[in-house]
Amino acid sequence: MAATDVHISQLSESEHRRHLRRAVIASTVGTTIEWYDFLIYSTMTGLVFGKVFFSGSDPLIDTLKAFGVFFIGFVARPIGAAIFGHYGDRIGRKATLIVTLLMTGIATALVGLVPGYDMIGLWGAVILTLLRLIQGIGVGGEWGGSVLLAMEWARTSKNRGFIASWPQFGAPAGLFLANVAVLLFSWISGDQFLVWGWRIPFLLSIGMVAVGLWIRLGILETPVFRRILDENQVARAPTIEVFRKQPREIVLTALLRLAEQSPGYIFNAFIFTYGTQVLGASRDLLLIGLITTTALGFIWAPIAGALSDRIGRRQMYIIGCVFVAVFTFVYFAMLDTKVPAMIFIAVALSFIPVMTMYGPEAALIAEAFTPRLRYSGASIGYQLAPIGIYVVICAVISIGATLMLPDYTNKEISTEAEYEAASGRRSRVTSTATAD
């Protein structure tokens, strides 16, 4: 990467390897903690929040309300991407990532202290929504910085996909830890899980954040950003500038993630509601299946990233898109057998196709943006995908409704007779008059 030659060339090979290793570890550990914080909510939504924070009048409606609060995190992520993308391109990757880690971790720990519906009514859900918003903003600013913190230490272009895939390791690793924590305290608390057992995994976030903070404070800023500072190339308003100069890359980044984002959350969040309420599967069976798939997923993510260095990012990503499209049909067919062994296998394998895309995705996206706008561009494009999924679904529904509604363009409909002729059907008024 030519932009880093000035600074990296001043380091010996061993020094460079040491700084690269520290940056990769800091990125990976930090994203693991951040995703633990964000994804533990997805696990708890289907299992706990509908029952704890809502009235309990209708379990399905309460669960849907809980998923509504869950969605707030996705709305917040593009906001966080814009805010922290701005500062990441202006003051640096390291300082910004320290703030996102603290914000997400503290918000997550506080979730474990929120009183339930039986104590403060719907105010518990209101507080939960606010914390979810803060959590989402922090996560929105985390991804871009963690990827750049690792990738921008790469000496050559030959292994950027592999290096950038390690922060991607953090998502399945964070979900792995979240599900292990839920399963462990589900066993420990037993029938008291809904009373106090679910709270402990959230409170554990404080200890994890302390570890992550210690690691991130000990790293150096990336050579790419140091060169931007030295050459006075820092953008005054990077978020605005990237929308003006690279709007195509932002839109394409958001769109390419749809195939990875939507099945990923179906496989790790919706499965609890569908599995327990529709299939009748046990909570622990689903948790063990998810622990297995996340373990397989964080092994496969860096392998997929390394493969993208050999066959190309786009080729590897397209392979993943085809893989997940085919697997989704197999996945639901296996679930709907309602056979515990088949359900377990379906859940246990579900992250492999997703990680086939997720591994090379970091480098594919980050490489598309110029260095001085890279934090903003990569973060915003990446985090717009959750909103993109919602918009696409709404658009498809709207298109369907529009196609079903008659089109009266350039047709006279001023009178009942004209409307009847234009619509090709007898009006209710005409029919009623005839009957009389």
C-alpha positions in Angstrom: 0.0 0.0 0.0 1.9 3.0 -1.3 0.3 5.4 1.1 2.1 3.8 4.1 5.6 3.4 2.6 7.0 6.5 4.3 6.2 5.4 7.8 6.4 1.6 7.5 9.8 1.8 5.8 11.2 3.4 8.9 10.4 0.3 10.9 12.4 -2.9 10.9 10.7 -6.1 9.8 10.4 -7.3 13.4 9.0 -4.0 14.6 6.5 -3.9 11.8 5.3 -7.4 12.6 5.0 -6.5 16.3 2.9 -3.4 15.6 0.8 -5.3 13.1 0.2 -8.1 15.5 -0.8 -5.6 18.3 -3.2 -3.8 15.9 -4.8 -7.0 14.8 -5.2 -8.3 18.4 -6.6 -4.9 19.5 -9.1 -4.9 16.6 -10.2 -8.5 17.1 -10.6 -8.3 20.9 -12.3 -5.0 20.7 -14.8 -6.1 18.0 -15.4 -9.3 19.9 -16.4 -7.3 23.0 -18.5 -4.8 21.0 -20.4 -7.6 19.2 -20.9 -9.5 22.4 -22.5 -6.4 23.7 -24.7 -5.9 20.6 -25.6 -9.5 19.9 -26.4 -10.6 23.4 -29.4 -8.4 22.9 -30.5 -10.4 19.9 -30.3 -13.7 21.9 -32.2 -12.2 24.8 -34.9 -10.6 22.7 -36.5 -13.9 21.7 -36.0 -15.5 25.0 -36.5 -12.8 27.7 -37.4 -9.2 26.8 -40.9 -9.8 25.7 -41.7 -11.5 29.0 -39.8 -9.1 31.3 -40.4 -5.6 29.9 -44.0 -5.9 28.5 -47.4 -6.6 29.9 -47.6 -10.4 29.2 -51.1 -10.1 27.8 -50.1 -11.8 24.5 -46.7 -13.6 24.3 -46.5 -13.1 20.5 -47.3 -9.4 20.6 -44.9 -8.9 23.5 -42.1 -10.6 21.5 -42.8 -8.4 18.5 -42.6 -5.3 20.7 -39.3 -6.6 22.0 -38.0 -7.0 18.4 -39.2 -3.5 17.8 -36.8 -2.2 20.5 -34.2 -4.6 19.0 -34.6 -2.8 15.6 -33.7 0.6 17.2 -30.1 -0.6 17.4 -30.1 -0.9 13.6 -31.5 2.6 13.2 -28.8 3.9 15.5 -25.9 2.2 13.7 -25.8 4.5 10.6 -26.0 7.5 13.0 -23.0 6.2 14.9 -21.2 5.5 11.6 -21.7 9.2 10.5 -20.6 10.6 13.9 -17.6 8.4 14.5 -16.6 8.2 10.8 -16.2 12.0 11.0 -13.9 11.8 14.0 -12.1 8.7 12.8 -11.1 10.6 9.7 -10.2 13.7 11.6 -8.6 12.7 14.9 -7.6 9.1 14.2 -8.7 5.5 14.4 -7.3 4.7 17.9 -9.0 7.6 19.8 -12.3 7.0 18.2 -12.3 3.3 18.9 -11.7 3.9 22.6 -14.8 6.0 22.8 -17.0 3.5 20.9 -15.8 0.7 23.2 -16.7 2.6 26.3 -20.1 3.8 25.0 -21.2 0.3 23.9 -19.9 -1.5 27.0 -21.4 0.8 29.5 -24.8 0.9 27.8 -24.8 -2.9 27.7 -23.9 -3.3 31.3 -26.7 -0.9 32.3 -29.3 -3.1 30.5 -28.7 -5.7 33.2 -29.9 -3.2 35.8 -33.1 -2.1 34.1 -36.2 -2.9 36.2 -38.9 -5.0 34.5 -42.6 -4.3 33.8 -43.7 -5.7 37.2 -41.7 -2.9 38.9 -41.9 0.2 36.7 -44.3 -0.7 34.0 -43.5 0.4 30.4 -40.7 2.7 31.7 -38.5 -0.3 31.7 -39.0 -0.7 27.9 -38.4 3.0 27.5 -35.1 2.8 29.3 -34.2 -0.3 27.4 -34.9 1.5 24.1 -32.6 4.4 25.1 -29.8 2.1 26.0 -30.2 0.1 22.8 -30.0 3.4 20.9 -26.7 4.3 22.6 -25.4 0.8 22.1 -26.2 0.9 18.4 -24.5 4.3 17.9 -21.3 2.9 19.5 -21.4 -0.2 17.4 -22.0 1.9 14.3 -18.7 3.6 14.8 -16.8 0.5 15.8 -16.7 -1.6 12.7 -15.0 0.8 10.3 -12.3 1.8 12.8 -11.5 -1.7 13.8 -11.1 -2.9 10.2 -8.8 0.1 9.4 -6.8 -0.3 12.5 -5.7 -3.7 11.3 -5.8 -3.3 7.5 -3.8 0.0 7.4 -0.8 -1.7 9.0 -0.5 -4.1 6.1 2.9 -3.7 4.4 1.7 -5.1 1.0 -1.5 -5.7 -0.8 -1.0 -9.5 -0.9 -2.6 -10.2 2.5 -5.0 -7.3 3.2 -8.0 -9.6 2.9 -6.6 -11.9 5.6 -5.6 -9.1 7.9 -8.9 -7.2 7.5 -10.9 -10.4 8.2 -9.7 -10.7 11.8 -11.9 -7.9 13.0 -14.7 -9.8 11.2 -13.7 -12.7 13.5 -15.1 -10.6 16.3 -18.8 -10.9 15.2 -19.1 -14.7 15.5 -16.7 -14.7 18.4 -18.8 -12.1 20.2 -22.0 -14.1 19.5 -20.2 -17.3 20.7 -19.4 -15.7 24.0 -22.9 -14.2 24.3 -24.5 -17.6 23.8 -22.1 -19.3 26.1 -22.9 -16.8 28.8 -26.7 -17.2 28.2 -26.4 -21.0 28.3 -24.2 -21.0 31.4 -26.5 -18.7 33.4 -29.6 -20.5 32.0 -28.2 -23.7 33.7 -27.1 -21.9 36.9 -30.3 -19.9 37.4 -32.8 -22.6 36.2 -36.3 -21.4 36.6 -35.0 -18.1 38.0 -33.5 -17.2 34.6 -36.2 -14.7 33.8 -35.8 -13.2 37.3 -32.1 -12.6 37.6 -30.2 -15.1 35.4 -30.5 -13.2 32.2 -29.0 -10.0 33.8 -25.6 -11.5 34.6 -24.3 -11.7 30.9 -25.0 -8.0 30.5 -23.3 -7.0 33.7 -20.2 -9.1 32.6 -19.7 -6.5 29.9 -17.9 -4.1 32.3 -15.1 -6.6 32.9 -14.7 -7.3 29.2 -14.6 -3.5 28.4 -11.8 -3.0 30.9 -9.7 -5.7 29.1 -10.5 -4.2 25.7 -9.6 -0.7 26.9 -6.3 -1.8 28.3 -5.4 -3.4 25.0 -6.5 -0.5 22.8 -4.6 2.1 24.9 -1.4 0.3 24.2 -1.4 0.5 20.4 -0.1 3.1 17.9 -2.1 5.0 15.3 -2.1 3.5 11.8 0.6 4.5 9.4 -2.0 5.6 6.8 -3.6 8.1 9.2 -0.2 9.4 10.4 0.7 10.1 6.8 -2.6 11.9 6.2 -1.8 14.1 9.2 1.8 14.7 8.1 0.7 15.8 4.6 -2.2 18.0 5.9 -4.8 16.0 4.0 -7.3 15.7 6.8 -10.8 16.4 5.5 -12.8 19.2 7.2 -16.1 17.4 6.9 -15.3 13.8 5.9 -18.9 12.5 6.2 -20.2 15.2 3.8 -17.3 14.9 1.5 -17.5 11.2 1.1 -21.2 11.5 0.1 -20.2 14.1 -2.5 -17.2 12.3 -3.9 -18.0 8.6 -3.5 -21.8 8.2 -3.3 -21.7 5.2 -5.7 -19.3 3.3 -3.4 -21.6 4.0 -0.3 -24.7 2.8 -2.1 -23.0 -0.3 -3.5 -21.5 -1.2 -0.1 -25.0 -1.0 1.5 -26.5 -3.1 -1.2 -23.9 -5.8 -1.4 -24.3 -6.4 2.4 -28.0 -7.4 2.0 -27.2 -11.0 1.2 -25.0 -11.3 4.3 -26.9 -9.1 6.8 -30.5 -10.5 6.6 -29.8 -14.2 6.8 -27.2 -13.5 9.5 -29.8 -12.1 11.9 -32.4 -14.6 10.9 -30.0 -17.4 11.8 -29.0 -15.9 15.2 -32.0 -14.0 16.5 -35.2 -15.1 14.8 -34.4 -18.7 15.3 -35.2 -18.4 19.1 -38.7 -17.2 18.5 -39.3 -19.6 15.6 -37.6 -22.5 17.3 -39.2 -22.3 20.7 -42.7 -21.1 19.7 -43.3 -22.8 16.3 -41.0 -25.8 16.3 -41.2 -26.6 20.0 -37.5 -26.9 20.3 -35.8 -26.4 23.7 -33.9 -23.2 24.5 -30.7 -25.1 25.3 -30.8 -27.1 22.1 -30.9 -23.8 20.1 -28.2 -22.2 22.2 -25.8 -25.2 21.8 -26.5 -25.1 18.1 -25.7 -21.4 17.9 -22.5 -21.9 20.0 -21.4 -24.5 17.5 -22.1 -22.4 14.4 -20.4 -19.4 15.8 -17.3 -21.5 16.6 -17.3 -22.8 13.1 -18.0 -19.2 11.8 -15.0 -17.5 13.5 -12.7 -20.3 12.2 -14.0 -19.8 8.6 -14.0 -16.0 8.5 -10.2 -15.5 8.3 -10.0 -18.5 5.9 -12.5 -16.8 3.6 -10.5 -13.6 3.9 -7.3 -15.3 3.0 -9.0 -17.0 0.0 -10.1 -13.6 -1.2 -6.4 -12.6 -1.4 -5.9 -15.5 -3.9 -9.1 -15.5 -6.0 -10.3 -11.9 -5.6 -12.7 -10.2 -3.2 -15.6 -10.0 -5.6 -15.3 -13.6 -6.7 -15.2 -14.8 -3.1 -18.1 -12.7 -2.1 -20.3 -13.8 -5.1 -19.5 -17.5 -4.1 -20.8 -16.6 -0.6 -24.0 -15.0 -2.0 -24.8 -18.1 -4.1 -24.0 -20.4 -1.1 -26.3 -18.5 1.3 -29.2 -18.4 -1.2 -29.1 -22.2 -1.7 -28.5 -23.0 2.0 -31.5 -20.9 3.2 -33.9 -23.4 1.5 -32.1 -26.3 3.0 -32.0 -24.6 6.4 -35.7 -24.1 6.7 -36.5 -27.6 5.3 -34.3 -29.1 8.0 -35.9 -27.0 10.8 -39.4 -27.8 9.7 -38.8 -31.5 10.2 -39.1 -30.7 13.9 -36.5 -33.5 14.5 -34.1 -32.2 17.3 -31.0 -33.7 15.5 -32.0 -32.0 12.2 -32.7 -28.7 13.9 -29.3 -28.8 15.6 -27.5 -29.6 12.3 -29.3 -26.7 10.5 -28.4 -24.2 13.2 -24.9 -25.5 13.6 -24.1 -25.0 9.9 -25.9 -21.8 9.4 -23.0 -19.3 9.8 -20.7 -21.0 7.3 -22.3 -19.5 4.2 -22.6 -16.1 5.9 -18.9 -16.1 6.9 -18.0 -16.9 3.3 -19.1 -13.4 2.6 -18.2 -11.8 5.9 -14.6 -12.8 5.8 -13.6 -10.9 2.6 -16.2 -8.2 3.1 -14.1 -5.9 5.3 -11.3 -5.5 2.8 -13.7 -5.4 -0.2 -15.5 -2.4 1.4 -12.6 -0.5 3.0 -10.5 -0.7 -0.1 -13.2 1.1 -2.1 -12.7 4.4 -0.3 -9.8 6.9 -0.4 -7.7 6.9 2.8 -8.7 10.4 4.0 -12.4 9.5 3.8 -12.1 5.8 4.4 -13.4 5.6 8.0 -16.5 7.6 7.1 -17.2 5.9 3.8 -16.7 2.3 4.9 -18.6 2.9 8.2 -21.6 4.6 6.6 -21.9 2.2 3.7 -21.6 -0.8 6.0 -24.1 0.4 8.5 -26.7 1.6 6.0 -27.3 -2.1 5.1 -29.6 -2.8 8.1 -31.8 0.2 7.1 -31.4 -1.0 3.5 -32.9 -4.3 4.3 -36.0 -2.7 5.9 -36.3 -0.3 3.0 -36.1 -3.1 0.4 -38.7 -5.2 2.2 -41.0 -2.1 2.4 -40.3 -1.3 -1.3 -41.2 -4.9 -2.4 -44.4 -4.8 -0.4 -45.2 -1.4 -1.9 -44.5 -2.6 -5.4 -46.8 -5.6 -4.9 -49.6 -3.4 -3.6 -49.1 -0.9 -6.4 -49.3 -3.7 -9.0 -52.6 -4.9 -7.5 -54.2 -1.5 -7.4 -56.0 -0.5 -10.7 -54.3 2.3 -12.8 -56.8 5.0 -13.9 -54.2 7.2 -15.7 -56.0 9.2 -18.5 -59.3 7.6 -17.8 -62.5 9.5 -17.0 -63.9 8.6 -13.5 -66.1 11.6 -12.7 -69.3 9.7 -12.7 -70.4 6.3 -11.6 -70.9 5.2 -15.2 -67.4 6.4 -16.2 -65.8 4.7 -13.2 -67.7 1.5 -13.9 -66.5 1.6 -17.5 -62.9 2.4 -16.5 -62.7 -0.3 -13.8 -64.4 -2.9 -15.9 -66.8 -3.9 -13.2 -70.2 -2.9 -12.0 -70.2 -0.5 -9.1 -71.9 -1.2 -5.8 -74.2 1.8 -6.3 -75.3 0.6 -9.7 -75.9 -3.0 -8.4 -77.9 -1.8 -5.4 -80.0 0.5 -7.6 -80.7 -2.4 -10.0 -81.7 -4.6 -7.1 -84.1 -2.0 -5.8 
